[in-house]
């Protein structure tokens, strides 16, 4: 019986580790695509492709908006992968609740002193 539980536990750990590795791999793929696409956009804005075979007209606003908004999405992807799936925000919530409880306790202690 104990052997079965240990095997299930090891299998669960393996699946969890494999899932984490897959998430990290997907993040780095996302990062690589972000770098490649935005590098190409910058090169296009510098005019390198305008005199060659591909005379491509790129809107000026895309030089700033594409990396900016995509970067925001990439940042949240990073948070999800490397900050333990949102525990950063959960921990913040717990800390904030504790802070309010501590303040209330301090006020009660001050009132008792008077």
Secondary structure, DSSP 8 states (H G I E B T S, - for coil): -HHHHHHHHHHHHHHHHHHHHHHHHHHHHHHHHHHHHHHHHHHHHTTTTTSSS------TTHHHHHHHHHHHHHHHHHHHHHTTTTHHHHHHHHHHHHHHHHHHHHHHHHHHH-
